Amino acid sequence: MEVKSGDHYWNPVLETLTREKLRALQFKKFKRIVEWGYNNSRMYRRLYDQAGFQPQDLQSWDDVAKVPTLQKEDYRIAQAKEPWPYGDSLCVPLEKVTEYHQTSGTTGQPVYQPDTWADWEWWNECWAYILWAQGFRNTDRVFIPFGYNIFIAYWAGHYACEKVGCEVVPGGVLNTEERLLKMKELRATAFMATPTYVLGMAESCRELLKIDPRDLNIQRILCAGEPGASVPATKRRMEEAWGAEVYDHVGATEIGGWAYECTSRPGGIHVNEAFFLVELVDLDNGRLIEEPERPGKIIITAFDRHAQPCIRFDSKDVGMWGAPCECGRTFRVLKGGVQGRVDHITKVKGVLFSPVSVEEVVRSIPELGDEFELVLTKKGDVDVATLKVELEPGSGADKNIVLQELSRLLRLKTGLSYRIEFHEYGTLPRYLVKASRFKDLRK
Amino acid sequence: MLADKETLNEIAAIISDLRGKTERLQELSGGMQCIDRNCERILAGVLMLELNISDACEFLD
């Protein structure tokens, strides 16, 4: 075995391991974490005992599906017990916990996330894979325009920047205008933000500072928190606004930073399969999906996180496998990144619908602004999809021509017709971090 | 950088040695926090080396 150049990969040993060997490594690590969870967490022991599963039942890949999946609600129930605030989900003595974070709680009680120092090092290691694959090096000065807090967002990004040798500038307490000026003053080469904020910062740069964002000479932008960097039209808008390369990655508090786009930009994100097991399962029957181009729900295991392991966690995210990437990594690619949430994939007028496809259409029309809102309502028994958009100021566009083009593309992409409303530029909601542009009011 | 299996095995052996030496430091510390806590950090780094290299060694040709 000969390992390729060390400069191209963070870890050429694991990132180019043959699929067969990678699968063998994954199975070994999967068994190890299942045993750890069962032996050290009352939550996993109860879950597995109730399902009649024992770690020694894991003899081959066929047995993986026998391991019960973990729901977010399982964490919540387990954490209602002592020791506060982690309860039965904790796998180490409380005094070994050095890091606290929590989920946002948008779907209920927040999940508390403990990490040991080694777990925290692991989080940063996961991110080092991400940064290196996207070209971050010790010549970069990375600005993080975000106030780190009880949520996991950007903490690991910050420390992983240090790990790969970047100079990292925390821009948390500043407002958008001050952040832009600081980026300009320090000649930052890169920054990290949600796609919503990347576009919002570009708009603020033009409107408030009268500076073309391209003049800041940002070379690369790492996106998080929303799928926009894997939506081609949104990615294009961000790249054109900043004159920079925009990369996607995916992570979550309970899971870790588990997937990343590389500089070959395969139209998707590599799953870090040395550190995570991603299973795609059919949305209807739960069967494992191995073939490309078929959407499935993402069940995910983090192999090496110990304080509160994440084993066959039902992420509620939807994705599909794509073609191998030319970068040489053998880690599989999720085509188009995370395609949405299971709870956002819904039927409209009997047609299976994902809001991401509307984003792709709106942002492919240059005469339209970045913001939009999609609202689903019912009129009698009929679903009504209302799309609110803004015309880009100064575009000189004929509203009727834009309307026709928008309707045509939406019909083509989603198979649905929409009630389209044009709103005055700047009147649709603006978001600072994650956007909430989809509202299903039918229930 | 090119690395063959032999080199990677040697790297894994050194990683194992690092773990052993660091754990020995902790045994000798007599509870000195400046040793114990810094060793805890070193061991987290050693674990990353194990995850990146040692774990994979048995699967290399």
Boltz contact constraints between the chains, C-beta under 6 A:
constraints:
  - contact:
      token1: [A, 1]
      token2: [B, 5]
      max_distance: 6.0
  - contact:
      token1: [A, 1]
      token2: [B, 60]
      max_distance: 6.0
  - contact:
      token1: [A, 1]
      token2: [B, 61]
      max_distance: 6.0
  - contact:
      token1: [A, 3]
      token2: [B, 3]
      max_distance: 6.0
  - contact:
      token1: [A, 6]
      token2: [B, 1]
      max_distance: 6.0
  - contact:
      token1: [A, 11]
      token2: [B, 52]
      max_distance: 6.0
  - contact:
      token1: [A, 13]
      token2: [B, 56]
      max_distance: 6.0
  - contact:
      token1: [A, 14]
      token2: [B, 56]
      max_distance: 6.0
  - contact:
      token1: [A, 21]
      token2: [B, 59]
      max_distance: 6.0
  - contact:
      token1: [A, 24]
      token2: [B, 59]
      max_distance: 6.0
  - contact:
      token1: [A, 25]
      token2: [B, 59]
      max_distance: 6.0
  - contact:
      token1: [A, 117]
      token2: [B, 40]
      max_distance: 6.0
  - contact:
      token1: [A, 117]
      token2: [B, 44]
      max_distance: 6.0
  - contact:
      token1: [A, 118]
      token2: [B, 44]
      max_distance: 6.0
  - contact:
      token1: [A, 118]
      token2: [B, 47]
      max_distance: 6.0
  - contact:
      token1: [A, 121]
      token2: [B, 44]
      max_distance: 6.0
  - contact:
      token1: [A, 121]
      token2: [B, 48]
      max_distance: 6.0
  - contact:
      token1: [A, 125]
      token2: [B, 48]
      max_distance: 6.0
  - contact:
      token1: [A, 304]
      token2: [B, 51]
      max_distance: 6.0
